[in-house]
């Protein structure tokens, strides 16, 4: 079974613009872009009905995802630094050196 393809908002808008403004049929645009003509028609209808609100999607916004990734990176760095410090401390215990001798 094939996975469902996802198209960016920009791709959809450009497909609709090609179908509406360059003397091409919806079928031609679909063939050229490798999508079904019905899909291009559906995008055209959505853009006509919703205008700028078309193709908003249901996923997270880029800013929310970026903030989550930054938070996760900070958490992982903190964990890494802790483990690095623990490893140095543990190796000092094995060699008999004091931490201030490093």
N, C-alpha and C positions, 0 to 999 in steps of 0.2 A: 504494500500500500504506500503511495507517495505522500510526502508531507505537504501540507498546505503552504503555498508561497505567500510571502508578505511583501507588499510593495510600499515604498516610502510615500509620504504625502507629496513630495516634489515630483516623483515619477508619475503619480496619478494626475496631478495638475497639468503636467506637460503633455501627457497622453490626451487629456480632454482638450487642451489648446490645439494640439495637432489635428484632432478630429473636427474641431469647430472652425479653425481659421486658416488652414493651409490647403483647402480644396481636396482633402483626402476623405475617403469614407471611413466610417468606424471600422469596417472590416479590414481596410488597408492598414490603418493604424495598428489594429490588433495583430495582424500578420507581421508587420515590421518590428513591433516591440515584443512579439512572442507571447502575447496574452490573448485570451478569447475575446471576440468582438462584444459578446454580452457583458463582459467585465468592463470594457471601456464605456459601453452604454450606461451601465449601472453607475460608474464614476461620474459620467456626464450628468445624469439625473440628480445624483447627490449634490454635485457642485451647483447645479441650477437651483435646487431647492434650499440648500443651506449656505451657499456663498462661502464666505471666509471660514465658517464653522465646519465646513466639510472636511472629512478625513482627520478628525481629531484623535481617533483611536481610543483604546481602552487601557493602554499601558501607562507606565509611570512617565512623568516628564523627564527630560534630560537632566534638569537641575536636581530633582529628587534623587535620581540615580547617582549623580555626581556626589551629592552630599553623603549618601549611604556608602559609596566607595571610599571617600575620604575618611569617614569615621572608621570603617573597617581597616583601612591602611594604618591609621593611628593606633588602633587596638593591636594589630599584628606587630607593629614596630615596638610597642611597649612590651609585649610578650617576648619578642626576640631579645630585646635589651636585658630583660630580667633573666632569661635563660643564659645569655652570654655572661652576665655577671655571676650567675650561679656556677657556671662551668669554670670560670677563672678562680672563683673562691674555692671550689672543690679541688682543682688541680694544685692550688697553693697549699691546701691541707695535706695533700699527698706528698709534696716535696719538702714540706716543713718550713717553707718561707712564710714570712708575714706579709700581709697585704700591702704594707707601706714600703716593702722592699722591691716592689715592682717598679 
